[in-house]
Amino acid sequence: MRAIQLRAKGAEPEITEIDRPKPGPGEIAIEVAACGLNFADLLMTRGEYQDTPPLPFTMGMEIAGTVAELGPGVTGFVPGQQVAAFTGQGGLAQVAVCSVERCVPLPDTMPLTEAAGFLVAYGTSHLALAHRAGLRAGESLLVLGAAGGVGLTAVEIGAAMGARVIAVARGSEKLEIARAAGAAELIDSADPELDLRAALKAAGGVDVVYDAIGEPLATPSLRALRPEGRFLAIGFAGGKVPQFPANILLVKNLTVIGLYWGGYLSFAPDTLTASLRTLLNWYEAGRIRPHVSHVLPFERFHEGLELLRNRKSTGKVVIEIAAED
């Protein structure tokens, strides 16, 4: 079968032929219909992601498709059932195998191109805002990178939780997408005259910062937090990891919180499963609607990575994968 593999750090991933994988005990084989791309995929190509697999490996962290085969001992799923899964690797292929614990059944109403980009982005934002930061209705939530893969879900989930959402993104087009997702106030980070801290202070300050960007937006956002504010460190798409002086945290009783969604698979899988159950219920109730800006065929996966690298996408980029011949 065809798969997209990375063979060396810093090399370009390429389409190759590999053997069709077979599910072992406790595993499911999934015929992949679509695979969502993540910023972590770019980090993996450079060997900079915390969970980069040994080389060579098939890329693709999250997928949607149909159950093709059940491994020994697997119950609760049937062949032909539509599912989504966090594979961690192996998703950019015609068939992927993953542990049954990483697989969730999908609502019949959910298109597979939406489901392929659902788990990581929505799961990250829901766990960050609800579980880690304890966001409350009426609080002010600042989202940095508000039109990106995870940022847009933070806007949508924050609004669904009753927060006043302030969206920061580059350019009017991305800001309008954030507005449509529920942002009440918009700040253009491409404005050369922008003083972010002053703008946030003028807006009354914020209670929670959701940061998928890093510097140069992180520090002024932290300084605009109200007493007992929470700063969520989600990622560093801007390329520079923030370094906060501890005295700022002390004086205002602030909390800096890290969130790595994939880590919950090993130390608190029930927390992750409960979060995904809530999100899928919200989807069926129409409370959230995934935004997929690009759906590309398998042969154009390089274009998808470039969209992420140059921050030209909004919401998710998804690769469609044709069935085996």
Kinemage of the C-alpha trace (Angstrom):
@kinemage 1
@onewidth
@group {chain A} dominant
@subgroup {mainchain}
@vectorlist {calphas} color= white
{ca met a 1} P 0.000 0.000 0.000
{ca arg a 2} L 1.017 3.647 -0.375
{ca ala a 3} L 2.277 5.673 2.571
{ca ile a 4} L 4.110 8.942 3.197
{ca gln a 5} L 7.330 8.271 5.074
{ca leu a 6} L 10.091 10.357 6.619
{ca arg a 7} L 13.438 8.619 6.173
{ca ala a 8} L 15.906 11.156 7.602
{ca lys a 9} L 15.754 14.204 9.874
{ca gly a 10} L 15.411 17.340 7.782
{ca ala a 11} L 14.509 15.390 4.642
{ca glu a 12} L 11.305 15.847 2.685
{ca pro a 13} L 8.680 13.156 3.373
{ca glu a 14} L 7.942 11.056 0.300
{ca ile a 15} L 5.340 8.654 -1.024
{ca thr a 16} L 6.497 5.056 -0.922
{ca glu a 17} L 5.149 1.498 -0.969
{ca ile a 18} L 5.060 -0.433 2.313
{ca asp a 19} L 3.455 -3.637 3.549
{ca arg a 20} L -0.131 -3.443 4.740
{ca pro a 21} L -0.085 -3.537 8.562
{ca lys a 22} L -1.970 -6.196 10.529
{ca pro a 23} L -3.612 -5.478 13.894
{ca gly a 24} L -2.207 -7.285 16.917
{ca pro a 25} L -3.949 -7.984 20.234
{ca gly a 26} L -5.939 -4.953 21.363
{ca glu a 27} L -5.488 -3.159 18.033
{ca ile a 28} L -7.700 -2.019 15.166
{ca ala a 29} L -6.811 -1.684 11.488
{ca ile a 30} L -8.501 1.335 9.892
{ca glu a 31} L -8.960 2.038 6.203
{ca val a 32} L -7.969 5.691 6.215
{ca ala a 33} L -10.232 8.166 4.428
{ca ala a 34} L -8.559 11.337 5.652
{ca cys a 35} L -5.652 12.450 7.832
{ca gly a 36} L -5.425 15.783 9.627
{ca leu a 37} L -2.105 17.646 9.569
{ca asn a 38} L -0.704 19.267 12.697
{ca phe a 39} L 2.140 21.640 13.486
{ca ala a 40} L 3.719 18.678 15.268
{ca asp a 41} L 4.137 17.017 11.855
{ca leu a 42} L 6.474 19.834 10.857
{ca leu a 43} L 8.413 19.476 14.099
{ca met a 44} L 8.787 15.742 13.444
{ca thr a 45} L 10.414 16.380 10.054
{ca arg a 46} L 13.096 18.338 11.953
{ca gly a 47} L 13.352 15.833 14.804
{ca glu a 48} L 12.134 18.490 17.258
{ca tyr a 49} L 8.890 16.958 18.501
{ca gln a 50} L 8.880 15.326 21.933
{ca asp a 51} L 7.328 12.126 20.556
{ca thr a 52} L 9.140 11.830 17.215
{ca pro a 53} L 9.255 8.093 16.334
{ca pro a 54} L 12.479 6.344 15.286
{ca leu a 55} L 13.308 6.759 11.598
{ca pro a 56} L 12.026 5.780 9.132
{ca phe a 57} L 8.349 6.125 9.967
{ca thr a 58} L 5.010 6.812 8.299
{ca met a 59} L 3.755 10.288 9.118
{ca gly a 60} L 0.233 11.328 10.184
{ca met a 61} L -1.004 11.692 13.760
{ca glu a 62} L -4.820 11.692 13.504
{ca ile a 63} L -7.147 9.956 11.103
{ca ala a 64} L -10.732 9.174 10.237
{ca gly a 65} L -11.958 6.193 8.283
{ca thr a 66} L -13.681 2.824 8.606
{ca val a 67} L -12.754 -0.213 10.660
{ca ala a 68} L -11.085 -2.721 8.338
{ca glu a 69} L -10.041 -5.465 10.749
{ca leu a 70} L -10.101 -6.180 14.477
{ca gly a 71} L -7.137 -7.622 16.320
{ca pro a 72} L -7.492 -10.492 18.826
{ca gly a 73} L -9.512 -9.570 21.883
{ca val a 74} L -10.995 -6.355 20.480
{ca thr a 75} L -14.665 -5.718 21.191
{ca gly a 76} L -16.945 -2.689 20.893
{ca phe a 77} L -16.203 -2.040 17.202
{ca val a 78} L -17.330 -3.741 13.989
{ca pro a 79} L -15.842 -3.790 10.478
{ca gly a 80} L -17.191 -0.961 8.338
{ca gln a 81} L -17.860 1.306 11.335
{ca gln a 82} L -16.774 4.940 10.966
{ca val a 83} L -14.153 5.967 13.521
{ca ala a 84} L -11.500 8.572 14.300
{ca ala a 85} L -8.199 7.776 15.954
{ca phe a 86} L -5.086 9.415 17.318
{ca thr a 87} L -2.370 7.195 15.868
{ca gly a 88} L 0.653 9.360 16.735
{ca gln a 89} L 2.201 8.103 13.483
{ca gly a 90} L 1.155 5.975 10.514
{ca gly a 91} L -1.902 8.013 9.515
{ca leu a 92} L -0.724 9.131 6.074
{ca ala a 93} L -1.298 5.704 4.580
{ca gln a 94} L -4.124 3.733 3.060
{ca val a 95} L -4.401 1.564 6.181
{ca ala a 96} L -3.297 2.431 9.729
{ca val a 97} L -3.186 0.348 12.892
{ca cys a 98} L -3.646 1.726 16.394
{ca ser a 99} L -4.561 0.651 19.915
{ca val a 100} L -8.297 0.363 20.504
{ca glu a 101} L -7.970 2.900 23.354
{ca arg a 102} L -6.977 5.545 20.787
{ca cys a 103} L -10.061 5.016 18.640
{ca val a 104} L -13.499 6.629 19.020
{ca pro a 105} L -16.763 5.937 17.153
{ca leu a 106} L -18.120 8.846 15.124
{ca pro a 107} L -21.619 10.290 14.812
{ca asp a 108} L -23.262 9.338 11.513
{ca thr a 109} L -23.646 13.042 10.726
{ca met a 110} L -19.914 13.810 10.889
{ca pro a 111} L -18.030 13.978 7.552
{ca leu a 112} L -14.724 12.109 7.663
{ca thr a 113} L -12.809 15.170 6.446
{ca glu a 114} L -14.044 17.014 9.546
{ca ala a 115} L -13.437 14.073 11.855
{ca ala a 116} L -9.820 13.710 10.666
{ca gly a 117} L -8.930 17.087 12.155
{ca phe a 118} L -11.160 16.944 15.210
{ca leu a 119} L -9.429 14.990 17.980
{ca val a 120} L -6.168 16.868 18.541
{ca ala a 121} L -7.355 20.438 18.000
{ca tyr a 122} L -10.647 20.247 19.876
{ca gly a 123} L -9.256 17.860 22.475
{ca thr a 124} L -6.334 20.183 23.216
{ca ser a 125} L -8.513 23.253 23.649
{ca his a 126} L -11.192 21.555 25.728
{ca leu a 127} L -8.730 19.952 28.140
{ca ala a 128} L -6.775 23.209 28.385
{ca leu a 129} L -9.753 25.469 29.025
{ca ala a 130} L -12.086 23.210 30.994
{ca his a 131} L -9.753 20.844 32.829
{ca arg a 132} L -6.511 22.774 33.290
{ca ala a 133} L -7.520 26.463 33.416
{ca gly a 134} L -11.027 26.030 34.821
{ca leu a 135} L -12.440 28.705 32.514
{ca arg a 136} L -15.692 30.123 33.890
{ca ala a 137} L -18.634 31.807 32.191
{ca gly a 138} L -18.192 35.580 32.156
{ca glu a 139} L -14.375 35.454 32.233
{ca ser a 140} L -12.227 37.004 29.496
{ca leu a 141} L -10.249 34.572 27.352
{ca leu a 142} L -7.407 35.764 25.109
{ca val a 143} L -6.523 33.430 22.230
{ca leu a 144} L -3.193 33.975 20.460
{ca gly a 145} L -3.120 32.497 16.960
{ca ala a 146} L -6.899 32.512 16.968
{ca ala a 147} L -7.376 31.336 13.375
{ca gly a 148} L -4.964 28.397 13.512
{ca gly a 149} L -5.639 24.707 13.960
{ca val a 150} L -5.939 24.748 17.746
{ca gly a 151} L -6.518 28.484 18.226
{ca leu a 152} L -9.800 28.515 16.338
{ca thr a 153} L -11.129 25.648 18.446
{ca ala a 154} L -10.165 27.595 21.585
{ca val a 155} L -12.239 30.543 20.349
{ca glu a 156} L -15.203 28.286 19.631
{ca ile a 157} L -14.998 26.302 22.870
{ca gly a 158} L -14.370 29.416 24.978
{ca ala a 159} L -17.455 31.074 23.519
{ca ala a 160} L -19.478 27.880 24.063
{ca met a 161} L -18.392 27.944 27.733
{ca gly a 162} L -19.688 31.492 28.121
{ca ala a 163} L -16.388 33.382 28.086
{ca arg a 164} L -15.778 36.754 26.440
{ca val a 165} L -13.229 35.820 23.780
{ca ile a 166} L -10.549 38.210 22.509
{ca ala a 167} L -8.953 36.863 19.323
{ca val a 168} L -5.452 37.772 18.139
{ca ala a 169} L -4.548 36.797 14.570
{ca arg a 170} L -2.749 38.185 11.513
{ca gly a 171} L -4.939 40.119 9.079
{ca ser a 172} L -8.602 40.880 8.649
{ca glu a 173} L -9.444 37.634 6.853
{ca lys a 174} L -8.244 35.454 9.731
{ca leu a 175} L -9.872 37.737 12.287
{ca glu a 176} L -13.234 37.465 10.555
{ca ile a 177} L -12.965 33.676 10.737
{ca ala a 178} L -12.332 34.014 14.481
{ca arg a 179} L -15.336 36.326 14.791
{ca ala a 180} L -17.521 33.734 13.059
{ca ala a 181} L -16.307 31.151 15.608
{ca gly a 182} L -17.470 33.329 18.505
{ca ala a 183} L -14.806 35.965 19.205
{ca ala a 184} L -16.255 39.144 20.706
{ca glu a 185} L -13.171 41.328 20.175
{ca leu a 186} L -10.470 41.207 17.500
{ca ile a 187} L -6.819 42.311 17.541
{ca asp a 188} L -4.642 42.292 14.407
{ca ser a 189} L -1.132 41.103 15.309
{ca ala a 190} L 0.096 42.269 11.880
{ca asp a 191} L -0.520 45.923 12.842
{ca pro a 192} L 2.970 47.510 13.076
{ca glu a 193} L 1.675 50.017 15.638
{ca leu a 194} L 0.199 47.368 17.927
{ca asp a 195} L 0.998 47.587 21.630
{ca leu a 196} L -0.638 44.332 22.696
{ca arg a 197} L -0.328 44.867 26.424
{ca ala a 198} L -1.850 48.359 26.167
{ca ala a 199} L -4.680 47.092 23.952
{ca leu a 200} L -5.524 44.347 26.443
{ca lys a 201} L -5.327 46.693 29.411
{ca ala a 202} L -7.707 49.055 27.601
{ca ala a 203} L -10.072 46.109 27.149
{ca gly a 204} L -10.051 45.531 30.916
{ca gly a 205} L -7.390 42.821 31.062
{ca val a 206} L -7.907 39.080 30.690
{ca asp a 207} L -8.422 36.092 32.986
{ca val a 208} L -7.017 33.321 30.779
{ca val a 209} L -4.436 33.411 27.970
{ca tyr a 210} L -4.399 30.556 25.465
{ca asp a 211} L -1.018 30.712 23.725
{ca ala a 212} L -0.185 28.552 20.718
{ca ile a 213} L 2.314 31.114 19.354
{ca gly a 214} L 4.967 32.012 21.928
{ca glu a 215} L 6.951 35.202 21.566
{ca pro a 216} L 6.652 38.030 20.728
{ca leu a 217} L 3.000 37.856 21.844
{ca ala a 218} L 3.361 35.786 25.010
{ca thr a 219} L 5.025 38.205 27.441
{ca pro a 220} L 2.752 41.222 26.823
{ca ser a 221} L -0.242 38.898 27.148
{ca leu a 222} L 0.995 37.540 30.468
{ca arg a 223} L 1.491 41.086 31.743
{ca ala a 224} L -2.133 41.907 30.863
{ca leu a 225} L -3.529 39.124 33.034
{ca arg a 226} L -5.728 40.080 35.959
{ca pro a 227} L -4.847 38.849 39.478
{ca glu a 228} L -5.160 35.055 39.679
{ca gly a 229} L -5.039 34.862 35.892
{ca arg a 230} L -4.000 31.665 34.114
{ca phe a 231} L -1.590 31.409 31.186
{ca leu a 232} L -1.933 28.267 29.049
{ca ala a 233} L 1.240 27.278 27.178
{ca ile a 234} L -0.048 25.261 24.215
{ca gly a 235} L 2.698 25.599 21.586
{ca phe a 236} L 5.288 27.828 19.977
{ca ala a 237} L 4.306 28.283 16.332
{ca gly a 238} L 6.046 31.671 16.368
{ca gly a 239} L 9.321 29.849 16.927
{ca lys a 240} L 10.430 31.374 20.242
{ca val a 241} L 9.649 29.828 23.623
{ca pro a 242} L 8.707 32.453 26.247
{ca gln a 243} L 10.830 32.900 29.384
{ca phe a 244} L 8.777 34.509 32.166
{ca pro a 245} L 10.282 36.331 35.168
{ca ala a 246} L 8.945 34.626 38.299
{ca asn a 247} L 8.390 37.951 40.037
{ca ile a 248} L 5.555 38.769 37.614
{ca leu a 249} L 3.829 35.533 38.607
{ca leu a 250} L 4.345 36.221 42.301
{ca val a 251} L 3.088 39.817 42.420
{ca lys a 252} L -0.199 39.081 40.617
{ca asn a 253} L -0.719 35.494 41.832
{ca leu a 254} L -0.584 34.167 38.286
{ca thr a 255} L -0.400 30.555 37.150
{ca val a 256} L 1.413 29.259 34.058
{ca ile a 257} L -0.053 25.936 32.895
{ca gly a 258} L 1.363 23.542 30.316
{ca leu a 259} L -0.881 21.356 28.187
{ca tyr a 260} L 0.291 18.425 26.066
{ca trp a 261} L -2.836 16.599 24.939
{ca gly a 262} L -1.058 13.404 23.892
{ca gly a 263} L 0.402 12.963 27.361
{ca tyr a 264} L -3.024 12.144 28.767
{ca leu a 265} L -3.032 8.925 26.745
{ca ser a 266} L -0.416 7.505 29.107
{ca phe a 267} L -1.169 9.025 32.528
{ca ala a 268} L -4.887 9.926 32.483
{ca pro a 269} L -6.665 8.325 29.498
{ca asp a 270} L -10.063 8.482 31.209
{ca thr a 271} L -9.786 12.278 31.407
{ca leu a 272} L -9.082 12.461 27.687
{ca thr a 273} L -11.897 10.041 26.835
{ca ala a 274} L -14.423 12.024 28.898
{ca ser a 275} L -13.346 15.229 27.162
{ca leu a 276} L -13.794 13.717 23.695
{ca arg a 277} L -17.200 12.361 24.678
{ca thr a 278} L -18.274 15.866 25.710
{ca leu a 279} L -16.967 17.353 22.459
{ca leu a 280} L -18.733 14.805 20.250
{ca asn a 281} L -21.962 15.475 22.167
{ca trp a 282} L -21.458 19.202 21.530
{ca tyr a 283} L -20.920 18.454 17.841
{ca glu a 284} L -24.139 16.456 17.580
{ca ala a 285} L -25.982 19.272 19.371
{ca gly a 286} L -24.602 21.835 16.897
{ca arg a 287} L -22.599 23.743 19.529
{ca ile a 288} L -19.306 23.375 17.631
{ca arg a 289} L -18.567 23.119 13.910
{ca pro a 290} L -15.040 22.286 12.684
{ca his a 291} L -13.438 24.674 10.218
{ca val a 292} L -11.336 22.948 7.531
{ca ser a 293} L -9.683 25.483 5.231
{ca his a 294} L -7.979 23.002 2.882
{ca val a 295} L -8.721 19.445 1.811
{ca leu a 296} L -5.912 18.147 -0.407
{ca pro a 297} L -5.374 14.835 -2.222
{ca phe a 298} L -2.696 12.418 -1.073
{ca glu a 299} L -0.244 13.441 -3.800
{ca arg a 300} L -0.313 17.092 -2.650
{ca phe a 301} L 0.539 16.525 1.009
{ca his a 302} L 3.656 18.715 0.577
{ca glu a 303} L 1.340 21.663 -0.079
{ca gly a 304} L -0.422 20.960 3.203
{ca leu a 305} L 2.847 21.046 5.139
{ca glu a 306} L 3.777 24.311 3.406
{ca leu a 307} L 0.453 25.848 4.424
{ca leu a 308} L 1.262 25.054 8.043
{ca arg a 309} L 4.903 26.138 7.741
{ca asn a 310} L 3.934 29.537 6.302
{ca arg a 311} L 0.814 29.899 8.494
{ca lys a 312} L -1.406 30.290 5.436
{ca ser a 313} L -4.189 28.012 6.605
{ca thr a 314} L -7.093 28.620 8.948
{ca gly a 315} L -8.545 25.871 11.100
{ca lys a 316} L -7.367 22.488 9.835
{ca val a 317} L -5.575 21.135 6.769
{ca val a 318} L -6.729 17.625 5.853
{ca ile a 319} L -5.284 15.100 3.404
{ca glu a 320} L -7.731 12.775 1.635
{ca ile a 321} L -6.525 9.245 1.069
{ca ala a 322} L -7.921 6.974 -1.623
{ca ala a 323} L -8.838 3.412 -0.720
{ca glu a 324} L -6.598 0.509 -1.651
{ca asp a 325} L -6.957 -0.775 -5.192
